[in-house]
Amino acid sequence: MEKTGDQITVLLVDDHALVRQGVRAFLETQPDITVVAEAGDGEEAVRCAAEYAPDVALMDLIMPGMDGVEATRRLTARSPRTNVVMLTSYHDDEHVFPAIRAGALSYVLKEIGPEELADAVRKAAAGEAVLHPRVAARVVRELHGARRDAPNVFHELSDREMEVLKLIAEGLGNAEIAQRLYLSEKTVKSHVSNILGKLHLADRTQAAVYAWREGVVRRG
């Protein structure tokens, strides 16, 4: 489908087909919104964004393979005109700040009402951010400096997270870290997510740079 007139074009990204079907069914009742594509994972979302350059991408956060944070980073690089609305069930710091740092314009929860969702899409198309009240409160506290301006890695992270961060800084992937620490890859992925959230970093590259800068690891 191609954009016609003042239609707002939307890309739906969620690994649950039933969720996509429900959101699409509602959005298609809106005369000014057109769903141009759907994606079931992050990689497909990036491809669709490059092909359709939609006005708005409704992005799930937790997906197998490439998650919503990484997909947002790559999608906005491939299609700068696309504004991302993170549509998720998670509202803790470990998820909110990496998503926003990755380029998400808006962050709303799946408990949002249908009309509110349509409004969020319209505002995103106009470049206006929408944040769920709980998320907005966290962001405001962050901007007001309620949290320390510069997180102290030695205070913020658990001993296990410090171990994982050191190995990230050494260039190890999740599978290698799992083998080294006798953990499952799923557990390592959870630790990495916690590290990025606590330190307000967007990706593991930033985490590695941070670790070297803060002296978590030292050159021999």
N, C-alpha and C positions, 0 to 999 in steps of 0.2 A: 504494500500500500504506500502511496506517496502523499506527502503533505499537500493539502489543497487549501487555498485561502488563508484564513487565520487559524487553521487547525494546529493544535499542540501535538507534536509527535512524541510517542513514549516507547521506551524499551523496557520490558518487564524481565527482571532477573531474579530467579528463585529456583532452588533445586527441587522444590515440590510442585509437581504439575498441577495439583489440585488448588494450591494457593494462586498460581498464575491464572488458572482458569477463573477463579472467583474474582480476582482483581480485574482481570480483563473484562469479564461480563459486566461488572459495574461501570468501569471507565467507558465502555462502548455505549453506555446509556447517556453519556455526556456529549452534547452536540459539538463541543469545541475541542474534544480530545480524541486522538486516534492512536491506537496501539499498532506500531509498525513492525514490531518483532518481539520474540520471546527468547530467553536463554536459560538453560538449566544449570549453568556453571559459569565461573569467572572467565575462562578462556573463550567460551562461546559469546559471552557478553562483550568482550573486547572486539571480537570479529564483527559482531552485529553493529556495534557502535561505529566501527570504521566504515561499514557498508551503508548504514542508514543515516548516520549523523543525527540522531534524534535530539529533540529539544531537552528531553528529560529521560533519565534512566532511574527506574525504581529498583534499588539494589538490595538484595538480601545480604546479611552480614556473614553468617556461618554457612559455608557450602563446602562440599568435598573438593579436594584439589585446590585450585586458586580461590581464596576466600574473598569476601566483599571488599576488604581494605585494599588488597593487592589489585583486584579487578578495577576498583575505582581509580587507583593511581595510573594504571595502564590505559584505562578507558578514556580518562580525561586528557591523557597525552595524545591518544589517537584521534579523539574527537573533542577538541577544546570547547566547541560550542555547546556540548552536552552538559547539563547540570545534573548532578547526582543527588537523589533523595534516598538516604539510607532508610530502609523499611525493615525493622528488626524487632526482636523481643528483648534484646539486651540493652541495658542502659547504665552499666557500670563503667568506671573510668577506663578499665582495660580495653573496652571496646569503643567507647565514645571518642576519646582523643586520637587514637590512631586513625579512625575513620575520617575525622574532620581534617587531620593533618594530611591525609592522603588525597584530600580534595573534595570530600562530600560537602555539598552546599547545605543540605538539610538533614535532620536526623529525627525520624518519627518512629513511634512504636506500633506494632501490629494491632494493638488494641484501639487504634485510631478509628473514628467513625468514617463511613464511606464518603460523606460530604466533605469532611475535614481532609481526607486523602485527596479528593479532587481539587480542593483549595490549595493543598500543598503542591500539587502538580502545577497548577496555574501560576502560583507564586514562583516556583522554581524556574518555570519557563521565562518568567520576567526577571529572573536573577535575584529574587528575594528569598532569603533563608527562612526556614521554619524549623524550630526546635521544640521537641516535646518538653513540657514544663520541667520535668525532672532532669532532663538533659540540659536545658537552659540554665537551671540553677547551678549545675556543676560547672558549666562554662563560665558563668558569671563569677563564681567563687574563684575559679582559676585566674580569671582576668584581674580580680581584685587582690590576688596574692594570698588567698586563704591557705593555699598549699605553698610550700617553700618554692621560691622562684627557681632555684636550681636543685632538683632532687639529689640528695646524697645517696649514691649508689650503694654505699656500705650500710646505710640505714634502711633504705627502701626494700632491698631484696633479701629473700631468705637465703640460707646457705646453699640450698640446692639450686636456686635461681642464679646465684653467683657462679656456681660451677658451670651451669649451662652458658651463661654470658661469656665466661672465659673461653669456652670451646667455640662459641660463635665467633669470638674475636680471632681465634686461631684458624678460622675458615672452614670449620666442620659443618656439614649439613645435618639435618635432623636424624637421619638414619645412623650416621657415624656417632653423633652424640648419644643416641639411644644405646648403641653398642658399647660405647666407652663407659657409660654410667649404669649399664644394666637396667635400662628403663624401656618402656614401649615408646614407639614413635609418637603415639597419641599423647602420652604424658609429656614428652619433650615439646611437642607442638603447644600444649597448654602452658608449659613453663615459658616458652618463647613469647606467647601472647601476653602473659602476665608481665614479663620483663618490659615489653614494648609499652604496655599500658602504664605501668608504674613510673617509667622514665619518660613517658610522653614522647616516644620515638615512633617513626612511621614504619620502619622496616629493619631487618637484621643488619643491613649495611650500616645504617646509622648507629645501631647497637654496637657493632664492632668498633666503629670510630670512637664512640663514646667510651667504650671499655679501655681502649688504648689511651685516650686523652686523660681519663680519670685515674689511670695507673692500676686498673684491675689486672691487666697483664703488662708485663714489661719486656722490652726487647733484651735478648740475651747479650 
